């Protein structure tokens, strides 16, 4: 990465780290009585020393937070980061090629596929294509493996969105050396509850 990129990373790290601690101001007693002024000043000095100690600890913590945030940001920007990997997967779903597709439907069920450990998301899209073991108009996509946090997060999101219309961003992921492709949902966009969804039968009325 270039120096310019590093400068931008530092600025971003400073932004997320919050306000930098400010060195405390030392009070001066203004009491006209010399004895009282001396007592007040001794108290002020004691309070100031405590504030300085707090400042030094906070300033060190702030410095470490900036460095940690900068490291996190730089790693996120690298080609091998988990964030970049997810964005590359989403790029395929968003692309115009044969590696992905975007479609709208109502999630009617989510189950765990034992053989692959993926979430199996059933969606009513109104498709006219026949799908084995599924009612008319339904099709399925998979999440990433649910034994990793990313796949588990998407599966849980899909579960919360059962009965909702959603936009699905799907990557056609190559498996088995590229001989097979599976439809893997990389992102779900909630469009609200589908009024035609029947929770009892987990279907969508034909009027939809």
N, C-alpha and C positions, 0 to 999 in steps of 0.2 A: 504494500500500500504506500501511496505517496505521502510526503510531508503534509500536503494540503489535506489529505484524508485524515491523517492523525490529528491535525489541528481541529478538524470538524468533530472527530471522536471526543477530543478533550472538551470542546464546547458542549457537546451533548451530555458528557459525563458531569460537567459542572451544573448543567441545567437540571438533571435528575437528582443531583445530590443535595439540592436545597441551598439555603442561605449559608454563607460562610460565617463562622462565629466571629464576633466583633470584640476586640480587646477592650476590657472594661475601663471606665473613666474613674480616676481617683478623686474622691471628694475632699474638699478643704473646709475645715471649720471656720465659720465667720463670726463666732461668738466673741463679743468684745471683752469678756472676762478671760484673762490669760489662763487661769487654772481650769476653768470649764472648757476653754478652747483646747487645752492640752489633752483633757480627758476625751473630748469628742474626737479629736484628731487620732488619738490612739485607737478608739473604736473604729473610726473610718479606715485606718490603716489595716486593722485586723480584717475588716470586711473586704477590703480591696485585695489583700493577699489571698483570701479564700476565693474571691472571684477570679483572680489570675490563675489559681490552680485549676479551677473549673474550666476556664478558657483554654488552658494548655491541653487539658484532656479532650475537650470538645474539638479543638483545632486538629489534634492528632487523629481523632476519629473521623473528622471531616476529610482530612487528607487521604486517609486509607479508603474512605467511601468513594472518593473521586477516582482513585486508582483502580479500585475493584470494579466500579461501573464502567470505566474506560476499557478494562480488560474484557468485561462481558460484552460490551458493544463491539469491540474489535473481533472477538470470536464469532459473534453473530453475523458479522459482515464477511467472514471467510467462506470460501466455497464449500468447506466441509462441515459447516455448522448445522445443527439440527434445524434451526430456523430457515436457513437457506435451502436445506433439503426439502422442507415442507413447501416453501415457495416455488421450488423447481417442480415439485409434484403438482402444485396448483396451476403452474404455467401450462402444464400438459392438458389439464382439464379446460383451461381457458383458451387454449390454442385452436387454430383452425384445421389442424391435421387430424390424423387417425388415432391420436393418443388420448383423446378425451372427448367428453360431451357434457352439455349442460341441459337439464330438463326440469320440469316442474311436476310435482305430484303431492299426494297426501300420504304421510307415513301411517301405515296401519298396523305395523308390528315390528318388533326387534327381538332377535333371538341369537344365541351363541352357536356358531357352527363348530361342532366338536372337532371335526377333522382338521380344520385350519386355525382354530382359535380366533377366528374373526367374528365380528358382529355381522349378522345377516339381517339386512334392513329390507322389509317388504313395503313397497310403495304402490299406491293406486295412481296410475298415470292415464288410465283410459286406453291403453295400448290395445290394438286389435290383434297383436301377435300372441299366439298361444304359448303359455308357459306351463310346463309340467308341474303338477301339484299346486297350482295357484289358481284362484278364481279369475274369471275374465277381467281384463283391465289392469291386472297387477303384474309387477315385475320386481326383481330383487337386485340390490347392490350389496357390496360388502364394505366393512370398515377395514382398516389396517388390523393387524393382530392385536387382540385385546390383552395380551401379556406384555404389551409395552404401553407407556402412558399416553402416547398420541392416539393409538387405536382405541384405547379405553375411553379417552375423552370424547371422541366422535361417537362411539357407541352409546355413551351415557347421554350425550346431547340428543341423539336420535330417539332414545327412549323417552326423554322429556318432551319431545316434539311429536309423539304419537297423537294422531288426530289433527295435526296441523298441516296446512299447505306449506311446502318448502321448495326452494330452488336447490337442486343437487348439482354439485360440481364434481364430476366423476373422471378419474383417470383410468385409462385402460392399461393396467399394469401387467407387464410381461412376467410370466413365471415359467418354471420348468425349462429354463434355457431359452425362453422366447417362443416356445412352441404353443403356448397357451396364454390367453389374456383374460384377466378377471377385471370386473368393473369395481373400482375402489373409490368410495366417496371420500373426497378430500375436504369438503366444506359444505355446510348446510346453512341456508339463509331462511330464517323463519318469516313466513308471510301471513301468520295468524291461523286461528282455529278454522277448520273446514266445517261449516254448518251441516254438511251432508254426511259427515262421518258418523257411523253407528258403532259405538264402543262395544255393544253387546255381541255384534257379529264380526267386528273388526273389518268392516267393509264400508265403501262409500256408495251412497244411493246412486242409481243410474241417472237421476235427474241432474247430477253434477256434471 
